[in-house]
Amino acid sequence: MEPDPDIQRLTQGLNRAGVKTKCPACGAKESVPAERPVLLPAAGTGEGFSALAVVCKNCGHIGLHAAGVLGRLSDSQEA
């Protein structure tokens, strides 16, 4: 299976922002992005926003990063 291009673009945004992937739960230094962005619903509105989930390879802790921000970070430095 080919990596999702949205995940690749969002991961580039994480890297450009200098995000450290040390797990806040167990301290492990290895994490991976989820295979697809997740949609977080806004309570009672029927709307939501997209996020990149980063999963600790040791304990499974999940961290979320707003896809809109990461996308802008990635897009703004590609040209």
N, CA and C atoms as a LAMMPS dump frame, in Angstrom:
ITEM: TIMESTEP
0
ITEM: NUMBER OF ATOMS
237
ITEM: BOX BOUNDS ff ff ff
-5.0000000000000000e+02 5.0000000000000000e+02
-5.0000000000000000e+02 5.0000000000000000e+02
-5.0000000000000000e+02 5.0000000000000000e+02
ITEM: ATOMS id mol type element x y z
1 1 1 N 0.837 -1.185 0
2 1 2 C 0 0 0
3 1 3 C 0.882 1.248 0
4 2 1 N 0.579 2.183 -0.906
5 2 2 C 1.327 3.432 -0.996
6 2 3 C 0.951 4.361 0.152
7 3 1 N 1.92 5.115 0.663
8 3 2 C 1.599 6.075 1.72
9 3 3 C 0.603 7.124 1.212
10 4 1 N -0.309 7.533 2.064
11 4 2 C -1.302 8.551 1.744
12 4 3 C -0.57 9.879 1.493
13 5 1 N -0.812 10.534 0.334
14 5 2 C -0.112 11.794 0.06
15 5 3 C -0.428 12.886 1.08
16 6 1 N -1.649 12.869 1.642
17 6 2 C -1.975 13.847 2.687
18 6 3 C -1.099 13.632 3.912
19 7 1 N -0.883 12.372 4.28
20 7 2 C -0.038 12.064 5.441
21 7 3 C 1.396 12.496 5.17
22 8 1 N 1.88 12.257 3.965
23 8 2 C 3.244 12.68 3.629
24 8 3 C 3.388 14.195 3.745
25 9 1 N 2.407 14.941 3.243
26 9 2 C 2.447 16.406 3.288
27 9 3 C 2.366 16.901 4.734
28 10 1 N 1.489 16.284 5.537
29 10 2 C 1.348 16.694 6.935
30 10 3 C 2.592 16.345 7.743
31 11 1 N 3.21 15.212 7.442
32 11 2 C 4.454 14.823 8.115
33 11 3 C 5.567 15.816 7.789
34 12 1 N 5.594 16.303 6.544
35 12 2 C 6.569 17.341 6.188
36 12 3 C 6.335 18.594 7.03
37 13 1 N 5.068 18.937 7.249
38 13 2 C 4.742 20.083 8.099
39 13 3 C 5.246 19.893 9.518
40 14 1 N 5.08 18.67 10.057
41 14 2 C 5.607 18.365 11.405
42 14 3 C 7.116 18.583 11.445
43 15 1 N 7.801 18.064 10.44
44 15 2 C 9.256 18.185 10.402
45 15 3 C 9.689 19.636 10.291
46 16 1 N 9.008 20.402 9.448
47 16 2 C 9.367 21.817 9.278
48 16 3 C 9.109 22.622 10.552
49 17 1 N 8.12 22.204 11.318
50 17 2 C 7.817 22.903 12.577
51 17 3 C 8.789 22.519 13.687
52 18 1 N 9.613 21.497 13.443
53 18 2 C 10.57 21.065 14.455
54 18 3 C 9.95 20.268 15.582
55 19 1 N 8.829 19.606 15.306
56 19 2 C 8.14 18.825 16.339
57 19 3 C 9.02 17.672 16.801
58 20 1 N 9.168 17.552 18.097
59 20 2 C 9.902 16.434 18.696
60 20 3 C 8.916 15.318 18.975
61 21 1 N 9.299 14.104 18.674
62 21 2 C 8.353 12.997 18.802
63 21 3 C 8.525 12.189 20.078
64 22 1 N 9.217 12.718 21.076
65 22 2 C 9.345 12.01 22.347
66 22 3 C 7.968 11.846 22.979
67 23 1 N 7.615 10.628 23.332
68 23 2 C 6.296 10.329 23.881
69 23 3 C 6.148 10.94 25.278
70 24 1 N 5.07 11.708 25.512
71 24 2 C 4.867 12.28 26.84
72 24 3 C 4.436 11.243 27.876
73 25 1 N 3.999 10.069 27.421
74 25 2 C 3.537 9.04 28.357
75 25 3 C 4.667 8.139 28.835
76 26 1 N 5.501 7.653 27.893
77 26 2 C 6.527 6.676 28.284
78 26 3 C 7.956 7.14 28.016
79 27 1 N 8.123 8.249 27.288
80 27 2 C 9.451 8.774 27.004
81 27 3 C 10.133 8.168 25.789
82 28 1 N 9.483 7.215 25.123
83 28 2 C 10.075 6.604 23.928
84 28 3 C 10.26 7.66 22.844
85 29 1 N 11.237 7.447 21.975
86 29 2 C 11.549 8.431 20.947
87 29 3 C 11.068 8.031 19.56
88 30 1 N 10.425 6.889 19.433
89 30 2 C 9.951 6.461 18.122
90 30 3 C 8.439 6.526 18.044
91 31 1 N 7.962 7.255 17.034
92 31 2 C 6.53 7.327 16.787
93 31 3 C 6.309 7.32 15.284
94 32 1 N 5.087 7.04 14.882
95 32 2 C 4.733 6.991 13.469
96 32 3 C 3.421 7.73 13.257
97 33 1 N 3.271 8.353 12.084
98 33 2 C 1.973 8.966 11.793
99 33 3 C 0.951 7.882 11.492
100 34 1 N -0.302 8.145 11.829
101 34 2 C -1.376 7.217 11.473
102 34 3 C -1.466 7.143 9.952
103 35 1 N -2.12 6.093 9.451
104 35 2 C -2.191 5.886 8.005
105 35 3 C -3.037 6.925 7.288
106 36 1 N -3.974 7.543 7.996
107 36 2 C -4.862 8.546 7.403
108 36 3 C -5.126 9.649 8.428
109 37 1 N -5.435 10.871 7.944
110 37 2 C -5.847 11.916 8.878
111 37 3 C -7.132 11.489 9.597
112 38 1 N -7.359 12.04 10.767
113 38 2 C -8.59 11.756 11.511
114 38 3 C -9.463 13.005 11.513
115 39 1 N -10.768 12.809 11.603
116 39 2 C -11.698 13.926 11.691
117 39 3 C -12.203 14.011 13.122
118 40 1 N -11.98 15.147 13.741
119 40 2 C -12.437 15.374 15.109
120 40 3 C -13.719 16.195 15.057
121 41 1 N -14.842 15.631 15.514
122 41 2 C -16.105 16.359 15.427
123 41 3 C -16.193 17.475 16.462
124 42 1 N -16.827 18.57 16.063
125 42 2 C -17.123 19.657 16.996
126 42 3 C -18.487 19.356 17.603
127 43 1 N -18.565 19.312 18.906
128 43 2 C -19.782 18.9 19.615
129 43 3 C -21.01 19.671 19.152
130 44 1 N -22.039 18.923 18.758
131 44 2 C -23.339 19.486 18.434
132 44 3 C -23.43 20.294 17.158
133 45 1 N -22.38 20.32 16.338
134 45 2 C -22.413 21.163 15.147
135 45 3 C -22.513 20.367 13.851
136 46 1 N -22.153 19.094 13.869
137 46 2 C -22.094 18.319 12.642
138 46 3 C -20.859 18.635 11.814
139 47 1 N -19.999 19.476 12.357
140 47 2 C -18.763 19.843 11.677
141 47 3 C -17.578 19.335 12.484
142 48 1 N -16.389 19.557 11.986
143 48 2 C -15.198 19.145 12.7
144 48 3 C -13.962 19.65 12
145 49 1 N -12.815 19.123 12.414
146 49 2 C -11.581 19.483 11.728
147 49 3 C -10.679 18.266 11.632
148 50 1 N -9.779 18.334 10.671
149 50 2 C -8.88 17.225 10.386
150 50 3 C -7.611 17.348 11.222
151 51 1 N -7.078 16.204 11.647
152 51 2 C -5.851 16.186 12.45
153 51 3 C -4.96 15.031 12.009
154 52 1 N -3.674 15.209 12.221
155 52 2 C -2.707 14.133 12.012
156 52 3 C -2.468 13.478 13.365
157 53 1 N -2.719 12.182 13.441
158 53 2 C -2.452 11.433 14.67
159 53 3 C -1.037 10.856 14.586
160 54 1 N -0.277 11.045 15.649
161 54 2 C 1.074 10.484 15.752
162 54 3 C 1.045 9.479 16.893
163 55 1 N 1.443 8.233 16.601
164 55 2 C 1.287 7.124 17.54
165 55 3 C 2.654 6.644 18.029
166 56 1 N 2.82 6.561 19.348
167 56 2 C 4.052 6.031 19.948
168 56 3 C 4.177 4.546 19.614
169 57 1 N 5.343 4.153 19.124
170 57 2 C 5.572 2.751 18.771
171 57 3 C 5.757 1.864 19.995
172 58 1 N 5.989 2.456 21.154
173 58 2 C 6.202 1.673 22.367
174 58 3 C 4.907 1.435 23.137
175 59 1 N 4.182 2.528 23.452
176 59 2 C 3.005 2.38 24.326
177 59 3 C 1.673 2.67 23.636
178 60 1 N 1.706 3.193 22.414
179 60 2 C 0.479 3.474 21.693
180 60 3 C -0.159 4.822 21.999
181 61 1 N 0.485 5.641 22.797
182 61 2 C -0.053 6.983 23.08
183 61 3 C -0.268 7.705 21.753
184 62 1 N -1.38 8.451 21.639
185 62 2 C -1.708 9.164 20.413
186 62 3 C -1.663 10.665 20.673
187 63 1 N -0.88 11.361 19.864
188 63 2 C -0.841 12.817 19.895
189 63 3 C -1.51 13.344 18.636
190 64 1 N -2.197 14.467 18.724
191 64 2 C -2.909 15.033 17.579
192 64 3 C -2.353 16.405 17.218
193 65 1 N -2.234 16.645 15.911
194 65 2 C -1.757 17.927 15.389
195 65 3 C -2.738 18.399 14.334
196 66 1 N -3.17 19.649 14.403
197 66 2 C -4.156 20.192 13.47
198 66 3 C -3.624 20.156 12.042
199 67 1 N -4.35 19.479 11.171
200 67 2 C -3.918 19.308 9.785
201 67 3 C -3.855 20.645 9.05
202 68 1 N -4.767 21.563 9.356
203 68 2 C -4.754 22.859 8.687
204 68 3 C -3.462 23.62 8.927
205 69 1 N -2.967 23.576 10.133
206 69 2 C -1.713 24.251 10.46
207 69 3 C -0.545 23.55 9.788
208 70 1 N -0.499 22.228 9.871
209 70 2 C 0.604 21.482 9.255
210 70 3 C 0.608 21.645 7.747
211 71 1 N -0.583 21.666 7.14
212 71 2 C -0.68 21.85 5.699
213 71 3 C -0.132 23.198 5.267
214 72 1 N -0.436 24.232 6.044
215 72 2 C 0.091 25.568 5.729
216 72 3 C 1.609 25.593 5.888
217 73 1 N 2.125 24.927 6.914
218 73 2 C 3.577 24.887 7.109
219 73 3 C 4.243 24.172 5.939
220 74 1 N 3.648 23.086 5.499
221 74 2 C 4.211 22.322 4.392
222 74 3 C 4.11 23.11 3.096
223 75 1 N 2.939 23.669 2.804
224 75 2 C 2.7 24.373 1.545
225 75 3 C 3.522 25.65 1.431
226 76 1 N 3.71 26.355 2.538
227 76 2 C 4.371 27.664 2.492
228 76 3 C 5.856 27.557 2.167
229 77 1 N 6.445 26.4 2.345
230 77 2 C 7.878 26.291 2.128
231 77 3 C 8.225 25.377 0.962
232 78 1 N 7.248 24.988 0.142
233 78 2 C 7.52 24.114 -0.991
234 78 3 C 8.03 24.883 -2.2
235 79 1 N 7.617 26.119 -2.355
236 79 2 C 7.958 26.881 -3.561
237 79 3 C 9.403 27.297 -3.598
